[in-house]
């Protein structure tokens, strides 16, 4: 899961623009601002995405009969005004958006940063208009009725009928991937987790609950590695893979429903590492029982301590002090992007699960434990090297 996003900042020296959502619009077949799309109404999705995109006040143009309902929908969002266009005077840049447009940070951030003449306006397509600071309320009302200037287009999606809902869902789901995903995670696990997240979005399941569910699934895989039989190891590896797929759902739900939190990012990070440690520990015990010797336990201890030690170091040095927007964990390093950092970032991804699965088919998961027992302590030592390099770079930059 991801940490809470900070609002994108407006251009230097300018006040945050106001977003005006025209809540009076509807399609011919009844799709309006109160229609739900992947767990949120179009109105909520617009307002929440705008809040994270650098907008200040959010205003909603509404028919008098709709005001109580819209106020209820937007109760968890601060700085929301409802009323007619006459209530929203000049004095601040504003962006007028039809209530049937899908709220996405990509075009909203661009609109928030866009500059126009004080008395001018610019159409972004899909009925979206950026207005200058001195555009009057009467002009805003005229724009809401369809009298808008023509300008550079940005590709937002406006729903014209129920037939557009499926395309809107696909577009939102495609946006959920992360640049930090490994190759197999991106091409195998994400397509599967998105199918599940799409169905969970309209349910009361929260991202943190999904994290705990994935933790239980992952921990339930560990005992299967106590056996040396290929069948039981393969079952364990498949459950381990299911944990990884489910683990992608918590972040996807958080981004879909704007429920990102620092606590959620921390919980997700530690759940992953505890599950990995449990599996390594059971591999060691299973191997020890199979050969009647204690030395595999030393390999298990090295793998577990290396895994948890590395996790603790990354959390304390990189994640704990982080206050910027975006996912809580994206790299093992704070700043420096060297070949070593890139290599360790790649090794920290979960693509190793497929090697565990392959070895388990032959009852040889213990071979992976050997790799982990060697690699995890080396990984920790290299983290110390990166930290020393960063401290040295900072001293040179700030003598």
N, C-alpha and C positions, 0 to 999 in steps of 0.2 A: 504494500500500500504506500501511498505518497504522503509526504508532509503537506501541511496547509500551504496553499499558494498565497503569496502576497500580491496585492494589486499591481499591475503594470503601471509605471509612472508616466504621466503626461509629459509633453515637451517641457524643457526647462523654462521656468518663469511663467508658466501658464496654469490657470486653475483647472482642475479636473472637469471634463465636459459633462453635461447632463445627458442622460439617455431618456428619450421620450418614446414609450411603446404605445402604439395605437391599438388599444384593446377593443376597438369597436368593429374590427374587420372580421370577416368570416368567409369561407369558401361557399360555393353554391351547394355543396353537399354537407355543410354543417361543421367543417373543421375550423375551430376558433382558438383564441389564446388559452382557453381552459382545457383544450384537448391534451391528453397525456401521451407522451412519447418517451418510452424507456424509463418509466417510473416518475417522470416529472411532467407538469404541464408545460406547454410552449412558453407561457408567461414566466413561470419559475425559471425555466432553463435560460431564457433571455436575461432575466434580472441577475441570476447567480453568475452567469458567464460575464456579464457586464461589470459586476462588482470586482471580479478578478482581472478585468482588462483595463483598469485605470479610470473608470467612470466614477463621478461623484454621486449626485442625486439621481435617482431613477424615478421618472414620472410615468404614470399610466393614464392615457386618455380613455375614459370609460363612460358608458351610458349609466345614468343614475341608478338603474335597477341592478347593474353589475358591480357597483362599488363594494357592497358588503362581501360578495363572493370573492372578488379579486383581493380585497384586504385580507381575507382569510388565507388565500393561497400564498400571499407574500408576507405573512406574519413573521417568518424567520429571517427576513431580509431587512436590514436597517435602511434608513434614509429613502423611503419610498413615498411618493406623493400620488394621490389619485384625484382626478377631476377632469375638467374640460380644458381645451387648448388655451382658453382665455386666462386660466390661472397661472400659466407658465410664461412669465415675461422675458424680456431680453436681458442681456448682461452676462451671458455665459455661452460658450460654444455648446451646441446641442446636436444630437444625432437622433433623427426621427426614424423609427423602425416599425413596420407593420407587425402586429402581434402573431402573425402566422409564419414569421421567419424563424428558422432554427438557430438558436443561440450557440455560437461557437467562438472561442477565443481568438482564432486566427483573424477573421475579418473584423471582430470587435476591437482588438488591439490596434489594428491598422486605422480604423475609424477614429479611435480615441486620440491618436497621434496626428491625425490629418489636420492641416491648417487651411483655412479658407478666408477670403476677405471678410471684414467685420459685417458688411451688409450683404454678403454673398452666400451662395449655397452650392452644393455639389451632390449630384446623384451618384450613388454607388451601385445602382441596379437593385432589382427585387423590391423597389419601393423605398429604399433606404436613402436618406438625405442628410448630409452634414450641413449645419447652419452656422453662420458667423455670429459673433457676439451681439450684434445690433439688429438681428433679424427679429421682427416684431411678432407678438402673439398672433396677430391676424395672418401674418405670412406663414407661421407654423400651422395654423388651422387650414390655410389653403393648400399647403404641402400635404397635410394629412388627407385632404380630399383628392389628391392626385396631381396637383399643379407643382411639379418639381423640375429643377434644372437638370440638364443632361451633362454628364462628366465621365470621369474614369470609372470603370466597373471593377468591382471586387466580387469574387464568386460566392456570395452567401446563397443559401437555399431557402426559397419561399414556397410553402405548401399551397398548391392551387386546388388540390382535391385529395380525397382519400387514397387515390392511386399513388400519391407522392410519399406516403408514410413509410412504405418499405424502403424506398431510396434514401429517405432521411435516416432510418435506422441503420442501414448499411454504411452510410457515410459516417455516422457517429461511432459505430463499432470499429471501422477502419482506423479511426484516429486514436485508438487506445493503446497501440503498440508503443514501446520505448526504445530509444536508440541503444540502450544498454543490453537489450535482449541478445542471447547467444543465437547461433545459427539454427540449431534444432528447436530452441525455445520459440524463435520467430516463425519457423516454417511448419512446426508440428504442434507445439503446445498452444500457441496463441490462437490458431484457428479453432481449436477445441474449446479453450477457455472462453472465447467470445461467444460461442454457441450457448454455453451455460450462463454466462453473464447476461446475455440478451434476455434469457428467460427469468433470471433472478431479479432483473432491474425493477420489475413491477411488483415484487414481493417485499415483505418487511425485513428481509434478510439484510443486515448491515455489513459493511466491509470487515469490521472487527470480528463479527461472528463467523464470517467466511474464513478469516485467518485461523480462528480456533478450530473450525471444522477441518481445514487442511492440516493443522497440527495433529489432530487426533488420527487422521488417515495416515500421515507420515509415521507417527509413532507406532501405529498398528503394523506397519511394514517391518519394523526392526526385529521382532521375534522370529520371523521366518528365516532370518539369516543365522539362527542358532543351529539350523540343520545343514548337513553337508549334501543333502539330496538335491539334485538339479530342479526337481519339480517345486519343492518348497522355496528354494532360492529364487526361482523364476516368478513365483507368485508374489514373493516379497518385493522383487524388483518392479513388477507391474503396479503393485500398490504404491511403491515409492514414486513411480512415474505419475500415478493418479494424484498423489499429493502435490507434485510439481504443477500439474495442470490446474488443480483447484487453487493453488497458491497464486496463480495469475488472476483469479477472479476477484480477489479482494481489492487490488489496485484498480482493476477495470470498473468495478462497482463504485469505488470512491470517486473516480474521475467522471463516470456517467452521472452520478447523483450529487456531485459537488460535496462529498463528505470526506475529503482529504484531511488528515490530522497528523500531527507530529507523533502522538501516541501510537496511532495506527502504523506509521512507518517503522517505529521502534519495535513494536510487537511483531510485525512481519519479519524484520531482520533477525530477531532472536529466535523466533519459531523455526525459521529455516536452519539456523546453525545448531539448535538443540536437536532437531530431527536428524541432521547429518551425524552429529556426535552419537546419538542413540544407535543409529545403524552401524557405524564403525565399531562401537562397543560390542554389539551383538555379533558382528562378523568375527571379532577377536575371540569371544567366548565360544562361538560355534566351532571355530578352527581348533581352539585348545581342546575342546571335548572330543573332536573327531580324531585327533592324533595322540591324545593322552599326554600332552605336554603343556607347560605353563608359558613358554616363551612367546606364543602369539599374543598373550595378554599385554606384553611389553609393546608390541606393534600397535595394539589397540589403544594403549595409553598415549603413545606418541601421536597417533592420528587424532584422538579426541582432544588432547591438550593443545596440539597445534591448531586445530579447528577453532576451539573456543578462545584460545589465546589470541589468534589473529582477529576473530570477531570482536573481542573486547578491545583490542588495540585500535581497530578501525572505528569502532563506536566512540571510544573516548577521544581519539585524536581528530577524527574527520566529521563524524555525524553529530556528536554532542554539541560542539560549538556552532554548528551550521544554523544560520538564520535567513538565508536567501530563499527565494522561491524555487519550487520544483521538487522532485523526489528527494527524500532524505538521504538515500544511499544511491550514488551513481558511480563512485570510484573509490579506490583504496587510498587515494592521495587527496590532499587539500587543493593544491594548485597545479603542481608540476605535471606536465604531460610528456613524459619521456618514453622511450621504448620499454624500459623496465616497468613503468606504471601501466602502459598498455598491455604488456604481457600478463601482469598480475590481474588486471581487470578481466582479461579474457579467461584466465584460469579460475576466477571466482564465479563464473557463470555456472549454470546447472547442467550443461551439456554432458557432464561426466556421468549422469544417470544412465545414458544409453550404453556406456561402457560397462557399468554395473549390470545392466540387463543382459548384454551380450555374454559376459562371463558367467552370469547365473544360469544361463541355458545349459552350461556344461558343468554346473556345480563348482565353479572356480571363482566365486565372488571374493574369496580370500586373497586372490592375486591383486584385486583392486585395493584391499586393505594394505598390502605391502607398499603399493604406490602412494597411498594416503599417508602411511606412517613415515615415509621418506619425504614426501612433498609438503605436508602440512607444516612441519617445523622449519623447512627451508623457506616456505612462504612467509612465516612469521619473521624470520631473520631478514628477509628482503624488505618487509615492511619497515623494520628498524632502519635499514639502509636508506629507504625513501624518506623517512622522517628526518634522518640526519642531513640528507641532501637539501631538504626543504628549509631546515634551520640554517644551513650554510648559505643558501640562496637569499634568505631573508636578511641575514647579517650583511651580505654584500650590498643588498638593495637599500638597507637602512643602517649605514655605518654609524 
